[in-house]
Amino acid sequence: MKRLSAILILPLAIVLFHSTPLEAQSVYVDKDGKSGKKVLSLPYGFYNETFGFAGAYIHGVVGSPQPQSALLATAMVGTKGSAMLALLGKDIRMPGTARLFFDPIASVGYFGDTDAYIDGNPDFPNQRAGANSSNKDNFVSGDGWDNYFRLKFKYLLPIGRGRDSIIDRIELDRGVPVDPSDVSPWWNPLASGKTYLELRPFYRWQQIDSDDLNDNFRTNGLDLGLFWDDRDFAPNPTQGHGLQLKVSRDFGLFDSDNSWTVLQSEVDQYFSLGESEYFRQQVIALDFWTAYSPSWDVTDSGAINNRPPAYTGATLGGLWRMRAFPAQRFSDRAAIYYSAEYRMTLKWNPFDDWPEVNRLLGVEWLQLVPFVEAGRVAPEYDLANLHSSMKWDAGIGLRAWAKGLVVRVDTAASDEGLGVQMMVSQPFQF
């Protein structure tokens, strides 16, 4: 999808369905010990290159249907003929179980004038789209459907902090924990943090209809993951670390285009710099991510068999990694990525001066976040090659804690231009 350039902050919520942040199941309470549902329900308008001028409605509830869970639905339609409906559930405990949770997601959309960094542009007949050295104009534009369904099951293992605490009860003071979870300086899942086994069936169908290409892309399969979360407050950590390992597999069954495999791992680390005259919190946040597709097979003719779709493999660009670049700008067999952020939570909250507005939005803090990123895709997993001719960008983000969610606008610049990414949740360990 093209980068968003909305004119209001509210459209941040429309892309929540793209990914669910990894975090421990928690019930948030205020300083009086009270908890309850937080509801965001309102119409809004925005503009971007894919929708044009658009009207939309969002309804989200944190604390329903269970105290630790959340539900969201949004629908929108634009002047360019784009329309979308998305539904999401998060941290819903399976009936009759104590440690098994699931996150369902479904989205159905038709998008006009969409850019896809895939082969098919006649102006670049001898260049593979998405490669590290590929031209930024090597993409295909067209209209088409993009339908996505996913159901993630998460089982909390009885080790570390998860042995005695399944659902945390966290007291918040204006969006900041009064007593954050304990973290350990040692990397030992048996003694600290919470560890999850994850199984995620998925299905996605994309269609692109343009002057240069008319094609359908279908994939279905399973993600199998292990996630260790030893962060003090998962939605907005100040200390601790996390580790994720994941294997994604399309077995080539049903209507899938072909079989493929992707291996991924991600590590993040947080260092608290404490409070200052102007900031409630100051945090250095570091992230490392890498991916590799062992099924990727280049034939003698140059064709590639058993390659994963660009949106799920060794991919850089868009909402999460290399934010100055369009979504899926770079994709190949292997990828590596580094990021550093300086997260400064302001003591000043201008929404306190607008009580009627803030009763609707529920903004409890704002955060300024300068950041830098570096990454590279490559045809083989070779560390020397992956660390040469790397892409980089730098930018600044504005983030807010609103109705129990972190929402963000990140603006970054690279040698290919300026990118604006808007999303719910902090960018690491999604």
C-alpha beads as a LAMMPS data file, in Angstrom:
LAMMPS data file: protein, C-alpha beads

430 atoms
429 bonds

1 atom types
1 bond types

-500.0 500.0 xlo xhi
-500.0 500.0 ylo yhi
-500.0 500.0 zlo zhi

Masses

1 110.0

Atoms # bond

1 1 1 0.000 0.000 0.000
2 1 1 1.142 3.548 -0.568
3 1 1 2.318 5.652 2.328
4 1 1 -0.464 7.456 4.126
5 1 1 -0.611 11.246 4.185
6 1 1 -3.735 11.791 6.266
7 1 1 -4.734 15.254 7.443
8 1 1 -5.979 14.124 10.880
9 1 1 -4.469 12.043 13.705
10 1 1 -7.569 9.818 13.926
11 1 1 -6.730 7.704 10.838
12 1 1 -3.918 6.150 12.876
13 1 1 -6.429 3.591 14.035
14 1 1 -7.407 2.402 10.571
15 1 1 -4.275 0.284 10.162
16 1 1 -4.453 -1.510 13.507
17 1 1 -5.573 -4.664 11.730
18 1 1 -2.248 -5.012 9.857
19 1 1 -0.531 -6.430 12.912
20 1 1 -1.107 -7.151 16.581
21 1 1 1.609 -6.013 18.980
22 1 1 3.192 -8.768 21.047
23 1 1 2.543 -8.082 24.710
24 1 1 1.582 -9.801 27.918
25 1 1 -2.121 -10.034 28.694
26 1 1 -2.962 -7.230 31.112
27 1 1 -5.860 -5.477 32.813
28 1 1 -5.255 -1.745 33.282
29 1 1 -6.618 0.024 36.357
30 1 1 -6.495 3.679 37.427
31 1 1 -5.017 4.986 40.671
32 1 1 -8.315 4.281 42.454
33 1 1 -8.044 0.616 41.479
34 1 1 -10.938 0.850 39.013
35 1 1 -10.930 -0.854 35.636
36 1 1 -13.476 -0.893 32.869
37 1 1 -14.070 -0.678 29.176
38 1 1 -12.474 2.152 27.202
39 1 1 -14.442 2.946 24.046
40 1 1 -13.369 4.870 20.953
41 1 1 -16.347 5.248 18.584
42 1 1 -16.601 8.067 16.037
43 1 1 -16.659 8.979 12.342
44 1 1 -13.656 10.676 10.781
45 1 1 -12.310 11.867 7.454
46 1 1 -8.884 11.706 5.893
47 1 1 -6.977 11.926 2.631
48 1 1 -4.249 9.707 1.178
49 1 1 -2.974 8.652 -2.232
50 1 1 -4.828 5.321 -2.219
51 1 1 -8.270 6.441 -0.965
52 1 1 -8.335 10.069 -2.071
53 1 1 -10.779 11.947 0.161
54 1 1 -12.394 9.369 2.408
55 1 1 -15.045 8.982 5.050
56 1 1 -14.775 6.306 7.738
57 1 1 -16.055 5.064 11.054
58 1 1 -14.167 3.319 13.846
59 1 1 -15.455 1.481 16.899
60 1 1 -12.890 0.070 19.324
61 1 1 -13.247 -1.302 22.845
62 1 1 -10.400 -2.091 25.259
63 1 1 -11.557 -4.408 28.078
64 1 1 -14.145 -6.412 26.121
65 1 1 -15.381 -9.147 25.787
66 1 1 -12.985 -9.983 28.652
67 1 1 -11.106 -7.574 30.970
68 1 1 -7.729 -8.214 29.259
69 1 1 -8.997 -8.274 25.658
70 1 1 -9.828 -5.730 22.962
71 1 1 -12.058 -5.514 19.872
72 1 1 -11.945 -3.118 16.936
73 1 1 -13.931 -2.598 13.733
74 1 1 -13.451 0.039 11.057
75 1 1 -14.917 0.746 7.632
76 1 1 -13.994 3.380 5.038
77 1 1 -14.663 4.421 1.461
78 1 1 -12.835 6.964 -0.710
79 1 1 -13.243 9.033 -3.850
80 1 1 -10.714 6.892 -5.767
81 1 1 -12.942 3.826 -5.497
82 1 1 -11.075 2.271 -2.568
83 1 1 -13.052 0.699 0.260
84 1 1 -12.164 -1.470 3.238
85 1 1 -13.703 -3.281 6.196
86 1 1 -11.493 -4.598 9.026
87 1 1 -12.268 -6.538 12.212
88 1 1 -9.817 -7.429 14.992
89 1 1 -9.845 -9.173 18.344
90 1 1 -6.946 -9.355 20.785
91 1 1 -6.033 -11.393 23.877
92 1 1 -9.305 -13.334 24.022
93 1 1 -8.973 -16.286 26.395
94 1 1 -10.205 -19.579 24.995
95 1 1 -13.222 -20.904 26.948
96 1 1 -12.337 -23.528 29.527
97 1 1 -8.606 -22.766 29.450
98 1 1 -6.286 -20.689 31.634
99 1 1 -3.237 -20.095 29.420
100 1 1 -4.512 -20.214 25.826
101 1 1 -5.467 -16.949 24.078
102 1 1 -6.287 -16.052 20.496
103 1 1 -6.177 -12.970 18.244
104 1 1 -8.525 -13.088 15.205
105 1 1 -8.086 -10.655 12.309
106 1 1 -10.075 -10.256 9.085
107 1 1 -9.921 -7.504 6.466
108 1 1 -11.570 -7.168 3.072
109 1 1 -10.656 -4.296 0.786
110 1 1 -10.618 -3.042 -2.779
111 1 1 -7.863 -0.529 -3.509
112 1 1 -7.428 1.796 -6.445
113 1 1 -4.089 3.025 -7.770
114 1 1 -1.900 0.800 -5.588
115 1 1 1.894 0.464 -5.976
116 1 1 3.397 -3.038 -5.736
117 1 1 7.168 -3.592 -5.886
118 1 1 6.954 -6.729 -8.015
119 1 1 8.263 -7.575 -11.485
120 1 1 6.167 -6.452 -14.435
121 1 1 7.144 -2.845 -15.114
122 1 1 8.167 -2.740 -18.826
123 1 1 10.577 0.152 -18.160
124 1 1 12.825 -2.214 -16.168
125 1 1 12.939 -5.478 -18.166
126 1 1 16.314 -6.673 -16.805
127 1 1 15.966 -5.610 -13.180
128 1 1 14.260 -7.482 -10.367
129 1 1 11.871 -5.230 -8.459
130 1 1 12.610 -4.947 -4.753
131 1 1 16.305 -5.851 -4.921
132 1 1 18.685 -3.709 -2.882
133 1 1 19.981 -1.962 -6.004
134 1 1 16.602 -1.713 -7.743
135 1 1 15.241 1.587 -9.005
136 1 1 12.683 3.298 -6.769
137 1 1 10.335 3.601 -9.779
138 1 1 10.426 -0.135 -10.503
139 1 1 6.901 -0.982 -9.359
140 1 1 3.530 -1.859 -10.867
141 1 1 0.495 0.361 -10.243
142 1 1 -3.041 -0.946 -10.485
143 1 1 -6.369 -1.660 -8.852
144 1 1 -7.357 -4.795 -7.017
145 1 1 -8.599 -6.716 -4.014
146 1 1 -6.571 -7.448 -0.893
147 1 1 -8.311 -9.859 1.502
148 1 1 -6.595 -11.130 4.628
149 1 1 -7.600 -13.570 7.390
150 1 1 -5.533 -14.740 10.354
151 1 1 -6.134 -16.478 13.687
152 1 1 -3.249 -16.491 16.163
153 1 1 -3.255 -18.872 19.140
154 1 1 -0.917 -18.001 22.041
155 1 1 -0.083 -20.393 24.881
156 1 1 1.634 -18.949 27.955
157 1 1 4.223 -21.426 29.259
158 1 1 4.361 -21.995 33.059
159 1 1 7.931 -20.736 33.391
160 1 1 9.519 -17.465 34.538
161 1 1 6.998 -14.830 35.603
162 1 1 4.342 -16.742 33.651
163 1 1 4.466 -19.519 36.246
164 1 1 2.544 -17.446 38.794
165 1 1 0.993 -14.600 36.756
166 1 1 -1.193 -15.276 33.713
167 1 1 -3.020 -11.939 33.442
168 1 1 -1.238 -8.954 34.992
169 1 1 -3.117 -6.220 36.817
170 1 1 -1.300 -2.946 36.096
171 1 1 -2.074 0.312 37.871
172 1 1 -1.569 3.317 35.588
173 1 1 -1.063 6.979 36.437
174 1 1 -1.908 8.973 33.304
175 1 1 -0.782 6.094 31.078
176 1 1 2.418 5.237 33.001
177 1 1 2.678 2.169 35.295
178 1 1 2.866 3.018 39.003
179 1 1 4.737 -0.240 39.701
180 1 1 6.239 -1.702 36.470
181 1 1 6.928 -5.418 36.169
182 1 1 10.304 -6.646 37.382
183 1 1 12.835 -7.443 34.667
184 1 1 16.099 -9.357 34.867
185 1 1 19.483 -8.292 33.443
186 1 1 20.055 -11.946 32.591
187 1 1 18.693 -13.675 29.506
188 1 1 17.009 -16.590 31.232
189 1 1 13.386 -17.361 30.234
190 1 1 13.183 -20.019 32.958
191 1 1 13.620 -17.388 35.655
192 1 1 12.075 -14.172 34.308
193 1 1 9.616 -12.750 31.806
194 1 1 6.753 -14.519 30.062
195 1 1 7.239 -17.064 27.270
196 1 1 4.609 -17.845 24.637
197 1 1 4.229 -20.604 22.064
198 1 1 2.307 -19.280 19.066
199 1 1 0.476 -20.946 16.176
200 1 1 -1.075 -18.768 13.500
201 1 1 -3.034 -20.076 10.479
202 1 1 -3.222 -17.407 7.743
203 1 1 -4.736 -16.759 4.321
204 1 1 -4.262 -13.820 1.957
205 1 1 -5.466 -13.088 -1.564
206 1 1 -4.169 -10.095 -3.511
207 1 1 -5.189 -8.999 -6.990
208 1 1 -3.449 -6.446 -9.215
209 1 1 -5.074 -5.264 -12.431
210 1 1 -3.039 -2.741 -14.433
211 1 1 -1.911 -1.949 -17.968
212 1 1 1.307 -3.913 -17.327
213 1 1 0.073 -6.809 -15.206
214 1 1 -3.134 -8.676 -14.408
215 1 1 -2.494 -11.285 -11.765
216 1 1 -3.661 -12.870 -8.520
217 1 1 -1.479 -13.847 -5.557
218 1 1 -2.757 -16.383 -3.037
219 1 1 -1.040 -17.826 -0.005
220 1 1 -2.113 -19.819 3.035
221 1 1 -0.205 -21.646 5.725
222 1 1 1.012 -21.538 9.313
223 1 1 3.324 -19.426 11.468
224 1 1 4.974 -21.188 14.406
225 1 1 6.643 -18.898 16.926
226 1 1 8.321 -18.613 20.309
227 1 1 8.265 -15.243 22.091
228 1 1 9.989 -14.362 25.355
229 1 1 8.804 -11.054 26.820
230 1 1 10.917 -9.680 29.683
231 1 1 9.869 -6.010 29.358
232 1 1 8.546 -3.958 32.264
233 1 1 5.457 -2.610 30.421
234 1 1 4.912 -4.208 27.025
235 1 1 2.922 -1.410 25.277
236 1 1 5.614 1.168 26.136
237 1 1 8.713 -0.443 27.716
238 1 1 11.314 1.476 29.704
239 1 1 13.507 -1.497 30.692
240 1 1 14.060 -5.109 29.713
241 1 1 14.263 -7.084 26.502
242 1 1 12.346 -9.420 24.219
243 1 1 13.201 -12.269 21.848
244 1 1 11.084 -13.696 19.041
245 1 1 11.784 -16.721 16.830
246 1 1 9.348 -17.593 14.037
247 1 1 8.982 -20.075 11.185
248 1 1 6.403 -19.353 8.473
249 1 1 5.365 -22.080 6.052
250 1 1 3.031 -22.239 3.068
251 1 1 2.665 -25.933 2.195
252 1 1 1.357 -25.270 -1.309
253 1 1 -2.063 -26.686 -0.450
254 1 1 -5.563 -25.583 -1.459
255 1 1 -5.402 -22.513 -3.730
256 1 1 -1.874 -21.403 -2.750
257 1 1 0.365 -20.270 -5.622
258 1 1 3.374 -22.266 -4.378
259 1 1 5.071 -23.532 -1.234
260 1 1 7.631 -21.457 0.671
261 1 1 9.396 -21.126 4.034
262 1 1 10.648 -18.076 5.962
263 1 1 12.747 -17.982 9.153
264 1 1 12.731 -14.807 11.278
265 1 1 14.168 -13.602 14.571
266 1 1 13.964 -10.296 16.436
267 1 1 15.635 -8.943 19.577
268 1 1 14.833 -5.654 21.312
269 1 1 16.447 -3.993 24.343
270 1 1 15.420 -0.977 26.472
271 1 1 17.439 1.316 28.759
272 1 1 15.770 3.848 31.058
273 1 1 17.425 7.279 31.399
274 1 1 14.961 8.377 34.057
275 1 1 12.921 11.518 34.508
276 1 1 13.970 15.083 33.686
277 1 1 12.592 18.595 33.979
278 1 1 10.481 18.210 30.832
279 1 1 10.044 14.440 30.442
280 1 1 8.263 11.833 32.563
281 1 1 10.328 9.086 30.902
282 1 1 13.429 8.893 28.720
283 1 1 14.226 5.552 27.075
284 1 1 16.793 4.266 24.608
285 1 1 15.105 1.511 22.564
286 1 1 17.201 -0.766 20.321
287 1 1 15.996 -3.388 17.843
288 1 1 17.580 -6.065 15.631
289 1 1 15.633 -8.179 13.119
290 1 1 16.661 -10.656 10.449
291 1 1 14.928 -13.017 8.004
292 1 1 15.867 -15.745 5.534
293 1 1 13.964 -17.964 3.087
294 1 1 15.621 -21.406 2.729
295 1 1 13.046 -22.466 0.109
296 1 1 14.039 -19.636 -2.306
297 1 1 15.350 -21.278 -5.509
298 1 1 16.742 -19.401 -8.502
299 1 1 16.589 -21.461 -11.717
300 1 1 19.088 -21.343 -14.604
301 1 1 16.688 -19.070 -16.487
302 1 1 16.626 -16.584 -13.590
303 1 1 13.110 -17.443 -12.468
304 1 1 12.555 -17.813 -8.714
305 1 1 10.634 -20.789 -7.343
306 1 1 9.228 -21.222 -3.826
307 1 1 9.652 -17.567 -2.901
308 1 1 7.445 -16.045 -0.188
309 1 1 5.217 -13.056 -0.934
310 1 1 7.015 -9.744 -0.438
311 1 1 4.814 -8.773 2.506
312 1 1 5.808 -11.768 4.651
313 1 1 9.427 -12.577 3.832
314 1 1 12.755 -10.774 4.021
315 1 1 11.154 -7.381 3.421
316 1 1 12.002 -3.795 4.358
317 1 1 9.944 -0.632 4.025
318 1 1 6.641 0.610 5.392
319 1 1 5.069 0.650 8.847
320 1 1 7.667 -1.280 10.820
321 1 1 11.161 -1.260 9.276
322 1 1 12.860 1.415 7.142
323 1 1 9.972 3.838 7.597
324 1 1 11.183 6.381 5.016
325 1 1 10.448 3.857 2.251
326 1 1 7.122 2.591 0.857
327 1 1 5.711 -0.713 2.085
328 1 1 7.623 -3.724 0.705
329 1 1 10.055 -1.431 -1.113
330 1 1 12.858 -4.025 -0.688
331 1 1 12.484 -7.805 -0.697
332 1 1 14.855 -10.710 -1.332
333 1 1 15.945 -14.053 0.072
334 1 1 17.657 -12.554 3.151
335 1 1 17.410 -9.341 5.157
336 1 1 18.931 -7.641 8.181
337 1 1 17.760 -4.553 10.088
338 1 1 18.864 -2.312 12.961
339 1 1 17.063 0.564 14.695
340 1 1 17.628 2.911 17.621
341 1 1 15.021 5.248 19.152
342 1 1 15.158 7.888 21.889
343 1 1 11.649 7.902 23.400
344 1 1 10.843 11.024 25.441
345 1 1 7.454 11.076 27.192
346 1 1 6.436 14.698 27.782
347 1 1 5.204 16.004 31.121
348 1 1 3.121 18.516 29.161
349 1 1 -0.141 17.204 27.719
350 1 1 -2.021 19.827 25.634
351 1 1 -5.153 17.663 25.659
352 1 1 -5.581 18.496 29.360
353 1 1 -6.650 21.968 28.195
354 1 1 -9.381 20.489 25.944
355 1 1 -11.457 18.341 28.328
356 1 1 -14.387 17.901 25.961
357 1 1 -12.121 16.664 23.152
358 1 1 -10.071 14.492 25.483
359 1 1 -13.170 12.870 26.912
360 1 1 -13.599 11.411 23.432
361 1 1 -9.944 10.640 22.609
362 1 1 -8.537 9.805 26.054
363 1 1 -4.971 11.043 25.398
364 1 1 -2.902 10.714 28.610
365 1 1 0.618 11.391 27.308
366 1 1 2.551 12.477 24.241
367 1 1 5.976 11.202 23.237
368 1 1 8.695 12.625 20.962
369 1 1 10.879 9.976 19.313
370 1 1 13.908 10.722 17.117
371 1 1 15.138 7.512 15.476
372 1 1 17.617 6.054 12.972
373 1 1 17.387 2.831 10.936
374 1 1 19.693 0.778 8.721
375 1 1 18.934 -2.361 6.728
376 1 1 19.694 -4.409 3.657
377 1 1 18.180 -7.236 1.584
378 1 1 20.370 -9.689 -0.330
379 1 1 20.123 -12.846 -2.495
380 1 1 22.085 -14.923 0.077
381 1 1 22.539 -14.847 3.831
382 1 1 26.071 -13.491 3.822
383 1 1 26.874 -11.127 6.721
384 1 1 29.554 -9.223 4.815
385 1 1 27.186 -8.598 1.912
386 1 1 24.243 -7.755 4.171
387 1 1 26.343 -5.082 5.876
388 1 1 27.531 -3.460 2.646
389 1 1 25.590 -0.831 0.660
390 1 1 23.011 -0.700 3.435
391 1 1 19.960 1.516 3.183
392 1 1 19.411 3.989 6.004
393 1 1 16.999 6.642 7.143
394 1 1 16.453 8.990 10.063
395 1 1 13.321 10.580 11.397
396 1 1 11.152 11.682 14.276
397 1 1 7.898 10.326 15.654
398 1 1 4.995 11.757 17.621
399 1 1 3.229 9.139 19.731
400 1 1 0.355 9.167 22.205
401 1 1 -1.281 6.916 24.777
402 1 1 -4.993 7.091 23.927
403 1 1 -7.775 4.858 25.250
404 1 1 -5.242 2.208 26.310
405 1 1 -3.409 2.155 22.948
406 1 1 -0.144 3.636 21.685
407 1 1 -0.772 5.515 18.425
408 1 1 2.062 6.957 16.366
409 1 1 3.015 9.148 13.417
410 1 1 6.593 8.548 12.235
411 1 1 8.225 10.766 9.612
412 1 1 11.576 9.680 8.146
413 1 1 13.895 10.792 5.346
414 1 1 16.175 8.744 3.088
415 1 1 17.969 9.213 -0.228
416 1 1 14.686 8.213 -1.926
417 1 1 12.559 10.835 -0.228
418 1 1 10.315 11.360 2.764
419 1 1 7.971 8.793 4.303
420 1 1 5.128 9.199 6.788
421 1 1 3.944 6.057 8.585
422 1 1 0.911 5.985 10.896
423 1 1 0.097 3.008 13.062
424 1 1 -1.107 1.717 16.416
425 1 1 1.626 0.362 18.761
426 1 1 5.339 0.970 19.126
427 1 1 7.307 -0.375 16.126
428 1 1 9.355 -3.165 17.771
429 1 1 8.197 -6.738 18.458
430 1 1 4.944 -6.508 16.567

Bonds

1 1 1 2
2 1 2 3
3 1 3 4
4 1 4 5
5 1 5 6
6 1 6 7
7 1 7 8
8 1 8 9
9 1 9 10
10 1 10 11
11 1 11 12
12 1 12 13
13 1 13 14
14 1 14 15
15 1 15 16
16 1 16 17
17 1 17 18
18 1 18 19
19 1 19 20
20 1 20 21
21 1 21 22
22 1 22 23
23 1 23 24
24 1 24 25
25 1 25 26
26 1 26 27
27 1 27 28
28 1 28 29
29 1 29 30
30 1 30 31
31 1 31 32
32 1 32 33
33 1 33 34
34 1 34 35
35 1 35 36
36 1 36 37
37 1 37 38
38 1 38 39
39 1 39 40
40 1 40 41
41 1 41 42
42 1 42 43
43 1 43 44
44 1 44 45
45 1 45 46
46 1 46 47
47 1 47 48
48 1 48 49
49 1 49 50
50 1 50 51
51 1 51 52
52 1 52 53
53 1 53 54
54 1 54 55
55 1 55 56
56 1 56 57
57 1 57 58
58 1 58 59
59 1 59 60
60 1 60 61
61 1 61 62
62 1 62 63
63 1 63 64
64 1 64 65
65 1 65 66
66 1 66 67
67 1 67 68
68 1 68 69
69 1 69 70
70 1 70 71
71 1 71 72
72 1 72 73
73 1 73 74
74 1 74 75
75 1 75 76
76 1 76 77
77 1 77 78
78 1 78 79
79 1 79 80
80 1 80 81
81 1 81 82
82 1 82 83
83 1 83 84
84 1 84 85
85 1 85 86
86 1 86 87
87 1 87 88
88 1 88 89
89 1 89 90
90 1 90 91
91 1 91 92
92 1 92 93
93 1 93 94
94 1 94 95
95 1 95 96
96 1 96 97
97 1 97 98
98 1 98 99
99 1 99 100
100 1 100 101
101 1 101 102
102 1 102 103
103 1 103 104
104 1 104 105
105 1 105 106
106 1 106 107
107 1 107 108
108 1 108 109
109 1 109 110
110 1 110 111
111 1 111 112
112 1 112 113
113 1 113 114
114 1 114 115
115 1 115 116
116 1 116 117
117 1 117 118
118 1 118 119
119 1 119 120
120 1 120 121
121 1 121 122
122 1 122 123
123 1 123 124
124 1 124 125
125 1 125 126
126 1 126 127
127 1 127 128
128 1 128 129
129 1 129 130
130 1 130 131
131 1 131 132
132 1 132 133
133 1 133 134
134 1 134 135
135 1 135 136
136 1 136 137
137 1 137 138
138 1 138 139
139 1 139 140
140 1 140 141
141 1 141 142
142 1 142 143
143 1 143 144
144 1 144 145
145 1 145 146
146 1 146 147
147 1 147 148
148 1 148 149
149 1 149 150
150 1 150 151
151 1 151 152
152 1 152 153
153 1 153 154
154 1 154 155
155 1 155 156
156 1 156 157
157 1 157 158
158 1 158 159
159 1 159 160
160 1 160 161
161 1 161 162
162 1 162 163
163 1 163 164
164 1 164 165
165 1 165 166
166 1 166 167
167 1 167 168
168 1 168 169
169 1 169 170
170 1 170 171
171 1 171 172
172 1 172 173
173 1 173 174
174 1 174 175
175 1 175 176
176 1 176 177
177 1 177 178
178 1 178 179
179 1 179 180
180 1 180 181
181 1 181 182
182 1 182 183
183 1 183 184
184 1 184 185
185 1 185 186
186 1 186 187
187 1 187 188
188 1 188 189
189 1 189 190
190 1 190 191
191 1 191 192
192 1 192 193
193 1 193 194
194 1 194 195
195 1 195 196
196 1 196 197
197 1 197 198
198 1 198 199
199 1 199 200
200 1 200 201
201 1 201 202
202 1 202 203
203 1 203 204
204 1 204 205
205 1 205 206
206 1 206 207
207 1 207 208
208 1 208 209
209 1 209 210
210 1 210 211
211 1 211 212
212 1 212 213
213 1 213 214
214 1 214 215
215 1 215 216
216 1 216 217
217 1 217 218
218 1 218 219
219 1 219 220
220 1 220 221
221 1 221 222
222 1 222 223
223 1 223 224
224 1 224 225
225 1 225 226
226 1 226 227
227 1 227 228
228 1 228 229
229 1 229 230
230 1 230 231
231 1 231 232
232 1 232 233
233 1 233 234
234 1 234 235
235 1 235 236
236 1 236 237
237 1 237 238
238 1 238 239
239 1 239 240
240 1 240 241
241 1 241 242
242 1 242 243
243 1 243 244
244 1 244 245
245 1 245 246
246 1 246 247
247 1 247 248
248 1 248 249
249 1 249 250
250 1 250 251
251 1 251 252
252 1 252 253
253 1 253 254
254 1 254 255
255 1 255 256
256 1 256 257
257 1 257 258
258 1 258 259
259 1 259 260
260 1 260 261
261 1 261 262
262 1 262 263
263 1 263 264
264 1 264 265
265 1 265 266
266 1 266 267
267 1 267 268
268 1 268 269
269 1 269 270
270 1 270 271
271 1 271 272
272 1 272 273
273 1 273 274
274 1 274 275
275 1 275 276
276 1 276 277
277 1 277 278
278 1 278 279
279 1 279 280
280 1 280 281
281 1 281 282
282 1 282 283
283 1 283 284
284 1 284 285
285 1 285 286
286 1 286 287
287 1 287 288
288 1 288 289
289 1 289 290
290 1 290 291
291 1 291 292
292 1 292 293
293 1 293 294
294 1 294 295
295 1 295 296
296 1 296 297
297 1 297 298
298 1 298 299
299 1 299 300
300 1 300 301
301 1 301 302
302 1 302 303
303 1 303 304
304 1 304 305
305 1 305 306
306 1 306 307
307 1 307 308
308 1 308 309
309 1 309 310
310 1 310 311
311 1 311 312
312 1 312 313
313 1 313 314
314 1 314 315
315 1 315 316
316 1 316 317
317 1 317 318
318 1 318 319
319 1 319 320
320 1 320 321
321 1 321 322
322 1 322 323
323 1 323 324
324 1 324 325
325 1 325 326
326 1 326 327
327 1 327 328
328 1 328 329
329 1 329 330
330 1 330 331
331 1 331 332
332 1 332 333
333 1 333 334
334 1 334 335
335 1 335 336
336 1 336 337
337 1 337 338
338 1 338 339
339 1 339 340
340 1 340 341
341 1 341 342
342 1 342 343
343 1 343 344
344 1 344 345
345 1 345 346
346 1 346 347
347 1 347 348
348 1 348 349
349 1 349 350
350 1 350 351
351 1 351 352
352 1 352 353
353 1 353 354
354 1 354 355
355 1 355 356
356 1 356 357
357 1 357 358
358 1 358 359
359 1 359 360
360 1 360 361
361 1 361 362
362 1 362 363
363 1 363 364
364 1 364 365
365 1 365 366
366 1 366 367
367 1 367 368
368 1 368 369
369 1 369 370
370 1 370 371
371 1 371 372
372 1 372 373
373 1 373 374
374 1 374 375
375 1 375 376
376 1 376 377
377 1 377 378
378 1 378 379
379 1 379 380
380 1 380 381
381 1 381 382
382 1 382 383
383 1 383 384
384 1 384 385
385 1 385 386
386 1 386 387
387 1 387 388
388 1 388 389
389 1 389 390
390 1 390 391
391 1 391 392
392 1 392 393
393 1 393 394
394 1 394 395
395 1 395 396
396 1 396 397
397 1 397 398
398 1 398 399
399 1 399 400
400 1 400 401
401 1 401 402
402 1 402 403
403 1 403 404
404 1 404 405
405 1 405 406
406 1 406 407
407 1 407 408
408 1 408 409
409 1 409 410
410 1 410 411
411 1 411 412
412 1 412 413
413 1 413 414
414 1 414 415
415 1 415 416
416 1 416 417
417 1 417 418
418 1 418 419
419 1 419 420
420 1 420 421
421 1 421 422
422 1 422 423
423 1 423 424
424 1 424 425
425 1 425 426
426 1 426 427
427 1 427 428
428 1 428 429
429 1 429 430
